[in-house]
Amino acid sequence: MKNEENYLESLITKTPIEGRNLAIKLARKSIAAIQTDSEVRKKLRNDYANDTQQLISSAQVIATEFQTIAAANNYWKS
């Protein structure tokens, strides 16, 4: 990746909603890493925005990321 940003200092978050937001960010960053051309990503947005199966698949990716973050946070239990 060209402009490497340290967007993942830790999987530890204070709350489940912070964990969910991190999961979404990780999923978005993964897509950007796989399809590095932002113009191609923009062109494809309309395709998946109108395709229920692709939206469900996207939600599954986020859910998987969230499971990892939740486990790292011991499911936010003290």
Legacy VTK file of the C-alpha trace (Angstrom):
# vtk DataFile Version 3.0
C-alpha trace
ASCII
DATASET POLYDATA
POINTS 78 float
0.000 0.000 0.000
1.321 3.387 -0.937
0.271 5.692 1.857
0.453 3.321 4.795
-1.582 4.670 7.641
-1.500 2.975 11.025
-5.254 2.542 11.289
-4.993 -0.556 13.479
-3.043 0.178 16.607
-5.067 -2.377 18.557
-8.161 -4.546 18.415
-9.009 -3.409 21.943
-11.963 -1.025 22.110
-13.834 0.490 25.050
-17.306 -0.523 23.918
-19.037 -2.898 21.525
-20.092 0.018 19.274
-16.449 1.090 18.980
-15.680 -2.529 18.096
-18.389 -2.533 15.433
-17.077 0.699 13.949
-13.590 -0.794 13.874
-14.965 -3.903 12.121
-16.518 -1.718 9.434
-13.269 0.189 9.023
-11.265 -3.028 8.687
-13.663 -4.354 6.056
-13.427 -1.100 4.074
-9.632 -1.070 4.302
-9.501 -4.675 3.098
-11.536 -3.815 0.016
-9.269 -0.837 -0.699
-6.216 -3.070 -0.345
-7.640 -5.647 -2.744
-8.979 -3.166 -5.313
-6.440 -0.363 -5.208
-8.022 1.702 -7.978
-10.482 4.063 -6.290
-12.185 4.864 -9.596
-12.950 1.182 -10.150
-14.371 0.950 -6.609
-16.590 3.973 -7.306
-17.858 2.394 -10.535
-18.672 -0.869 -8.751
-20.615 0.737 -5.894
-23.844 0.969 -7.865
-23.605 -2.737 -8.713
-23.369 -3.948 -5.141
-25.641 -1.218 -3.749
-28.477 -2.742 -5.773
-27.605 -6.414 -5.271
-29.061 -7.945 -2.125
-26.674 -10.918 -2.169
-23.601 -8.681 -2.403
-24.876 -6.539 0.471
-25.452 -9.646 2.594
-21.928 -10.824 1.758
-20.548 -7.465 2.847
-22.420 -7.730 6.131
-20.933 -11.197 6.658
-17.408 -9.812 6.235
-18.127 -7.130 8.835
-19.622 -9.738 11.177
-16.482 -11.860 10.900
-14.282 -8.845 11.673
-16.542 -8.013 14.629
-16.270 -11.565 15.998
-12.484 -11.231 16.025
-12.627 -7.847 17.754
-15.192 -9.062 20.306
-13.017 -12.053 21.184
-9.958 -9.789 21.554
-11.981 -7.674 23.969
-13.123 -10.707 25.938
-16.608 -9.731 24.787
-16.281 -6.537 26.886
-16.566 -8.481 30.127
-14.537 -7.307 33.093
LINES 1 79
78 0 1 2 3 4 5 6 7 8 9 10 11 12 13 14 15 16 17 18 19 20 21 22 23 24 25 26 27 28 29 30 31 32 33 34 35 36 37 38 39 40 41 42 43 44 45 46 47 48 49 50 51 52 53 54 55 56 57 58 59 60 61 62 63 64 65 66 67 68 69 70 71 72 73 74 75 76 77
